[in-house]
Amino acid sequence: MATSCNLADRQCRPCEGGIAPLDAAMASEMLHTLAGWALNGERLEKTFAFRNHYEAMAFVNAIAWLSHRENHHPELTVDYKDVRVRYWTHAIDGLSENDFICAAKLEKLLTI
């Protein structure tokens, strides 16, 4: 099984469809490497809580930077002090390894 550290060290690969989404067993296995993340249908999500709006927005900007580098973009919901991040791979309408790689990179970013 891949660890979150291993996932965070990987790079997203372009996905333009033509592959199957991860099956439930593989998604569940990868989910266990990510503290606080949950599967919500075919989506991988987590809500991050911050002390204030400034910190929440700084995190959103960090997500934008990471998303640009990986060319894999989440859905974001921003509240006053909370940011919900939802990943799925649009081209396959389900989860791919890219979703878990980006989630692991966000977790690593918060430990720096």
C-alpha positions in Angstrom: 0.0 0.0 0.0 1.2 3.5 -0.8 1.9 5.8 2.0 0.8 9.5 2.0 4.5 10.4 1.9 4.9 8.3 -1.3 1.8 9.8 -2.8 3.0 13.3 -2.0 6.3 12.6 -3.8 4.5 11.6 -7.0 3.4 13.8 -9.9 0.0 13.8 -11.4 -0.2 12.3 -14.9 -2.5 13.8 -17.5 -5.9 12.1 -17.7 -8.1 12.8 -20.6 -10.4 9.8 -20.2 -10.3 6.4 -21.5 -9.4 4.8 -18.2 -11.6 3.4 -15.5 -12.0 5.3 -12.2 -10.4 3.6 -9.1 -12.6 0.8 -7.7 -14.0 1.1 -4.2 -11.3 -1.2 -2.7 -8.4 0.8 -4.2 -9.9 4.1 -3.2 -10.5 2.9 0.3 -6.9 1.7 0.6 -5.5 5.0 -0.6 -7.9 6.9 1.7 -6.4 5.2 4.7 -3.1 7.1 4.0 -4.9 10.5 4.3 -5.9 11.6 7.8 -9.2 13.4 7.9 -10.1 12.9 4.3 -13.4 11.1 3.4 -15.0 9.6 0.4 -18.4 11.2 -0.4 -19.7 9.3 -3.3 -17.2 9.5 -6.1 -15.5 12.5 -4.4 -12.5 12.8 -2.1 -13.0 15.6 0.4 -11.9 17.3 3.5 -12.7 20.5 5.3 -9.8 22.5 6.8 -10.4 24.9 9.7 -8.2 27.9 10.2 -8.0 30.6 12.9 -9.2 33.4 10.7 -10.2 34.4 7.2 -6.7 35.5 6.2 -5.2 32.0 7.0 -8.1 30.4 5.0 -7.4 32.6 2.0 -3.7 32.0 2.2 -4.4 28.2 2.1 -6.7 28.8 -1.0 -3.8 30.5 -2.7 -1.5 27.6 -1.8 -4.0 25.2 -3.3 -4.1 27.4 -6.5 -0.3 27.2 -6.7 -0.3 23.4 -6.2 -3.2 22.9 -8.6 -1.4 24.8 -11.3 1.8 22.8 -10.8 0.0 19.5 -10.9 -2.6 20.6 -13.6 -5.2 19.0 -11.4 -7.8 21.3 -9.8 -10.2 20.7 -6.9 -13.6 22.2 -6.2 -13.2 24.7 -3.3 -15.8 26.0 -1.0 -14.6 28.9 1.1 -16.3 30.0 4.3 -15.0 32.6 6.8 -12.5 30.3 8.5 -13.1 27.0 6.7 -12.0 25.6 3.3 -13.6 22.5 1.9 -11.6 20.7 -0.8 -13.2 18.2 -3.1 -11.2 16.2 -5.6 -12.3 14.0 -8.5 -11.1 13.5 -12.0 -13.6 15.1 -14.3 -12.4 13.2 -17.4 -13.4 9.9 -15.9 -16.2 11.1 -13.6 -14.6 9.4 -10.7 -11.5 9.1 -8.6 -8.0 8.6 -10.0 -4.6 8.4 -8.3 -4.2 12.1 -9.2 -6.9 13.0 -6.6 -5.0 11.2 -3.8 -1.7 12.6 -4.9 -3.0 16.2 -4.7 -4.7 15.5 -1.3 -1.4 14.1 0.0 0.5 17.2 -1.3 -1.9 19.5 0.5 -1.3 17.6 3.7 2.4 17.8 3.2 2.1 21.5 2.5 0.5 22.1 5.9 3.3 20.4 7.7 6.0 22.6 6.3 
